[in-house]
Amino acid sequence: MCLIAFAWNCHPRWRLLLAGNRDEFHARPSAPLARWDDAPIVGGRDLEAGGTWLGVSDAGRCCVVTNVRDPRDPQVGSSRGLLATDYLTGSADAAGHAQHLSAVAGDYRPFNLLTFDREAAFYLGNRPQPRAQPVAAGVHGLSNADFNTPWPKTRILMQRLQAWIDSGDEIDFSPLFEALADEQVAPDEQLPDTGVGLERERRLSSAFIRGEQYGTRASTVVGISHAGGGVIVERRFGPSGRFVGQSMLRFADPPLT
């Protein structure tokens, strides 16, 4: 993923409500949202490395990963997408997983990771050094920088998510997809300087990126109830932002143990 806003434990129906865009080269092969045959995961799948950028499980867990935009940082190490699959298929809770990953985070390519279970949420990253922090209740944002870095598109998506919550809606996700489809470019004075040059900073500053070679491949909304059930909806796009399909999957509340 490259843009995420989420509400954690601040909505009457949804324990977790997350909206995000995955930006990627269109030539990179991936499978659409589905239940995996070989793992207890619901999500899209990167067919090149085998992992996922966002996934949920029937146990009420969720995981989402982004890269870190810094062309000076070599992309070496294990695939970021494996972080999500390892968490979703593992037995450790979010707190235990965070403690373990902190010790080996340097083995992976630059990443930001969000993990959620029925009790806790964590942000984990490995740039400039490995770190893990619990996520407090509220609305938060993440892009290709540090947690809650107020890049314009991150800040705007957080505001629109908060507005949806304040409206009292619980089931109509269309305003969230409208926010993810926003192509407004940020003013130059608000752009970050991540080392990619002004023209590219401009092109990457909108929530939705429309490009022939690179752009927004998927917009996804996840809602997980306080009991653990929920829904995940994915809209997919091809070169130049062409809409190519939508999938929606529901998962039931897990049994109490």
PAMIBA-374852 format. One record per residue (C-alpha): residue in three letters; x, y, z. Coordinates in steps of 0.5 Angstrom, whole numbers, plus 500, padded with zeros to 3 digits. Layout:
# residues N
<type ALA&east X&north Y&up Z>
...
# end
This chain:
# residues 257
<type MET&east 500&north 500&up 500>
<type CYS&east 502&north 507&up 499>
<type LEU&east 496&north 511&up 503>
<type ILE&east 493&north 509&up 509>
<type ALA&east 488&north 512&up 514>
<type PHE&east 485&north 508&up 519>
<type ALA&east 480&north 509&up 525>
<type TRP&east 482&north 504&up 531>
<type ASN&east 477&north 503&up 537>
<type CYS&east 473&north 510&up 536>
<type HIS&east 467&north 508&up 532>
<type PRO&east 461&north 504&up 535>
<type ARG&east 461&north 499&up 530>
<type TRP&east 468&north 498&up 527>
<type ARG&east 474&north 496&up 531>
<type LEU&east 478&north 498&up 525>
<type LEU&east 476&north 502&up 519>
<type LEU&east 481&north 502&up 514>
<type ALA&east 482&north 506&up 507>
<type GLY&east 488&north 505&up 503>
<type ASN&east 491&north 505&up 496>
<type ARG&east 496&north 501&up 493>
<type ASP&east 500&north 504&up 488>
<type GLU&east 505&north 500&up 484>
<type PHE&east 508&north 498&up 477>
<type HIS&east 502&north 496&up 472>
<type ALA&east 507&north 490&up 470>
<type ARG&east 508&north 487&up 476>
<type PRO&east 503&north 481&up 477>
<type SER&east 498&north 481&up 482>
<type ALA&east 492&north 477&up 484>
<type PRO&east 485&north 480&up 486>
<type LEU&east 482&north 480&up 493>
<type ALA&east 480&north 473&up 495>
<type ARG&east 481&north 467&up 500>
<type TRP&east 487&north 464&up 499>
<type ASP&east 487&north 457&up 498>
<type ASP&east 494&north 455&up 502>
<type ALA&east 493&north 460&up 508>
<type PRO&east 488&north 463&up 512>
<type ILE&east 488&north 470&up 509>
<type VAL&east 483&north 474&up 505>
<type GLY&east 487&north 479&up 501>
<type GLY&east 490&north 481&up 494>
<type ARG&east 497&north 477&up 493>
<type ASP&east 503&north 479&up 490>
<type LEU&east 505&north 474&up 485>
<type GLU&east 512&north 476&up 484>
<type ALA&east 514&north 475&up 491>
<type GLY&east 508&north 471&up 494>
<type GLY&east 506&north 476&up 499>
<type THR&east 501&north 481&up 500>
<type TRP&east 500&north 489&up 501>
<type LEU&east 494&north 488&up 506>
<type GLY&east 490&north 482&up 509>
<type VAL&east 485&north 480&up 514>
<type SER&east 484&north 473&up 517>
<type ASP&east 478&north 470&up 520>
<type ALA&east 481&north 471&up 527>
<type GLY&east 479&north 478&up 526>
<type ARG&east 486&north 480&up 525>
<type CYS&east 489&north 485&up 520>
<type CYS&east 496&north 487&up 517>
<type VAL&east 498&north 492&up 512>
<type VAL&east 505&north 494&up 509>
<type THR&east 508&north 500&up 506>
<type ASN&east 515&north 502&up 503>
<type VAL&east 519&north 508&up 505>
<type ARG&east 520&north 513&up 499>
<type ASP&east 528&north 514&up 499>
<type PRO&east 531&north 513&up 493>
<type ARG&east 538&north 513&up 497>
<type ASP&east 536&north 507&up 501>
<type PRO&east 538&north 501&up 497>
<type GLN&east 532&north 496&up 497>
<type VAL&east 535&north 490&up 499>
<type GLY&east 533&north 484&up 504>
<type SER&east 527&north 480&up 505>
<type SER&east 520&north 482&up 501>
<type ARG&east 516&north 487&up 505>
<type GLY&east 510&north 483&up 503>
<type LEU&east 512&north 477&up 507>
<type LEU&east 511&north 481&up 513>
<type ALA&east 504&north 481&up 512>
<type THR&east 503&north 474&up 511>
<type ASP&east 507&north 472&up 517>
<type TYR&east 503&north 476&up 522>
<type LEU&east 497&north 473&up 519>
<type THR&east 499&north 466&up 519>
<type GLY&east 502&north 466&up 525>
<type SER&east 500&north 465&up 532>
<type ALA&east 503&north 471&up 536>
<type ASP&east 498&north 476&up 538>
<type ALA&east 500&north 483&up 536>
<type ALA&east 504&north 485&up 542>
<type GLY&east 508&north 479&up 541>
<type HIS&east 509&north 479&up 534>
<type ALA&east 512&north 487&up 535>
<type GLN&east 517&north 484&up 540>
<type HIS&east 519&north 479&up 535>
<type LEU&east 520&north 483&up 529>
<type SER&east 523&north 489&up 532>
<type ALA&east 529&north 484&up 533>
<type VAL&east 529&north 482&up 526>
<type ALA&east 526&north 488&up 522>
<type GLY&east 533&north 490&up 519>
<type ASP&east 533&north 484&up 515>
<type TYR&east 527&north 486&up 511>
<type ARG&east 527&north 492&up 505>
<type PRO&east 525&north 499&up 508>
<type PHE&east 518&north 498&up 511>
<type ASN&east 512&north 501&up 515>
<type LEU&east 507&north 495&up 518>
<type LEU&east 501&north 496&up 521>
<type THR&east 498&north 490&up 525>
<type PHE&east 491&north 489&up 529>
<type ASP&east 488&north 484&up 533>
<type ARG&east 482&north 484&up 537>
<type GLU&east 486&north 487&up 543>
<type ALA&east 491&north 492&up 540>
<type ALA&east 494&north 495&up 534>
<type PHE&east 502&north 496&up 533>
<type TYR&east 506&north 501&up 528>
<type LEU&east 513&north 498&up 526>
<type GLY&east 518&north 500&up 522>
<type ASN&east 525&north 499&up 520>
<type ARG&east 528&north 506&up 518>
<type PRO&east 532&north 510&up 520>
<type GLN&east 532&north 504&up 525>
<type PRO&east 528&north 498&up 528>
<type ARG&east 522&north 501&up 532>
<type ALA&east 515&north 499&up 534>
<type GLN&east 510&north 503&up 538>
<type PRO&east 503&north 501&up 540>
<type VAL&east 497&north 505&up 537>
<type ALA&east 492&north 509&up 541>
<type ALA&east 485&north 510&up 539>
<type GLY&east 483&north 515&up 534>
<type VAL&east 484&north 516&up 527>
<type HIS&east 491&north 515&up 524>
<type GLY&east 495&north 516&up 517>
<type LEU&east 501&north 513&up 514>
<type SER&east 504&north 513&up 507>
<type ASN&east 511&north 512&up 505>
<type ALA&east 514&north 516&up 511>
<type ASP&east 514&north 515&up 518>
<type PHE&east 507&north 514&up 522>
<type ASN&east 502&north 520&up 522>
<type THR&east 507&north 524&up 518>
<type PRO&east 503&north 530&up 515>
<type TRP&east 504&north 529&up 508>
<type PRO&east 498&north 533&up 504>
<type LYS&east 494&north 527&up 502>
<type THR&east 495&north 523&up 508>
<type ARG&east 492&north 529&up 512>
<type ILE&east 486&north 530&up 507>
<type LEU&east 485&north 522&up 507>
<type MET&east 485&north 522&up 515>
<type GLN&east 480&north 528&up 515>
<type ARG&east 475&north 525&up 510>
<type LEU&east 475&north 519&up 514>
<type GLN&east 474&north 523&up 520>
<type ALA&east 468&north 526&up 517>
<type TRP&east 465&north 520&up 515>
<type ILE&east 465&north 517&up 522>
<type ASP&east 462&north 524&up 524>
<type SER&east 456&north 523&up 519>
<type GLY&east 454&north 517&up 523>
<type ASP&east 454&north 512&up 517>
<type GLU&east 456&north 505&up 518>
<type ILE&east 455&north 501&up 512>
<type ASP&east 456&north 506&up 506>
<type PHE&east 463&north 506&up 504>
<type SER&east 462&north 510&up 498>
<type PRO&east 465&north 517&up 501>
<type LEU&east 471&north 513&up 503>
<type PHE&east 472&north 511&up 496>
<type GLU&east 471&north 518&up 493>
<type ALA&east 476&north 520&up 498>
<type LEU&east 481&north 515&up 495>
<type ALA&east 480&north 517&up 488>
<type ASP&east 482&north 524&up 489>
<type GLU&east 487&north 526&up 484>
<type GLN&east 488&north 533&up 487>
<type VAL&east 495&north 535&up 487>
<type ALA&east 498&north 538&up 493>
<type PRO&east 501&north 545&up 492>
<type ASP&east 509&north 546&up 491>
<type GLU&east 510&north 549&up 498>
<type GLN&east 506&north 543&up 502>
<type LEU&east 510&north 538&up 498>
<type PRO&east 515&north 533&up 502>
<type ASP&east 522&north 533&up 499>
<type THR&east 524&north 525&up 499>
<type GLY&east 529&north 526&up 494>
<type VAL&east 525&north 524&up 488>
<type GLY&east 525&north 531&up 485>
<type LEU&east 519&north 536&up 484>
<type GLU&east 516&north 533&up 478>
<type ARG&east 515&north 526&up 481>
<type GLU&east 513&north 529&up 488>
<type ARG&east 508&north 533&up 485>
<type ARG&east 505&north 527&up 481>
<type LEU&east 505&north 522&up 487>
<type SER&east 502&north 528&up 492>
<type SER&east 495&north 526&up 490>
<type ALA&east 491&north 520&up 493>
<type PHE&east 490&north 517&up 486>
<type ILE&east 495&north 516&up 481>
<type ARG&east 493&north 516&up 474>
<type GLY&east 499&north 513&up 470>
<type GLU&east 501&north 509&up 464>
<type GLN&east 506&north 505&up 467>
<type TYR&east 505&north 506&up 475>
<type GLY&east 499&north 508&up 479>
<type THR&east 494&north 506&up 483>
<type ARG&east 492&north 499&up 482>
<type ALA&east 487&north 498&up 488>
<type SER&east 483&north 502&up 493>
<type THR&east 481&north 498&up 499>
<type VAL&east 476&north 499&up 505>
<type VAL&east 476&north 494&up 511>
<type GLY&east 471&north 494&up 516>
<type ILE&east 472&north 489&up 522>
<type SER&east 467&north 490&up 528>
<type HIS&east 468&north 489&up 535>
<type ALA&east 466&north 482&up 535>
<type GLY&east 471&north 481&up 530>
<type GLY&east 467&north 480&up 523>
<type GLY&east 467&north 484&up 518>
<type VAL&east 468&north 486&up 510>
<type ILE&east 473&north 488&up 505>
<type VAL&east 472&north 491&up 499>
<type GLU&east 477&north 492&up 493>
<type ARG&east 477&north 496&up 487>
<type ARG&east 482&north 495&up 482>
<type PHE&east 485&north 499&up 476>
<type GLY&east 489&north 498&up 470>
<type PRO&east 494&north 503&up 466>
<type SER&east 492&north 510&up 466>
<type GLY&east 487&north 509&up 472>
<type ARG&east 482&north 504&up 468>
<type PHE&east 477&north 501&up 472>
<type VAL&east 478&north 493&up 472>
<type GLY&east 474&north 490&up 477>
<type GLN&east 471&north 490&up 484>
<type SER&east 471&north 485&up 489>
<type MET&east 467&north 484&up 496>
<type LEU&east 468&north 479&up 501>
<type ARG&east 465&north 478&up 508>
<type PHE&east 468&north 474&up 514>
<type ALA&east 464&north 472&up 520>
<type ASP&east 465&north 473&up 527>
<type PRO&east 470&north 468&up 530>
<type PRO&east 468&north 463&up 535>
<type LEU&east 469&north 465&up 543>
<type THR&east 475&north 461&up 546>
# end
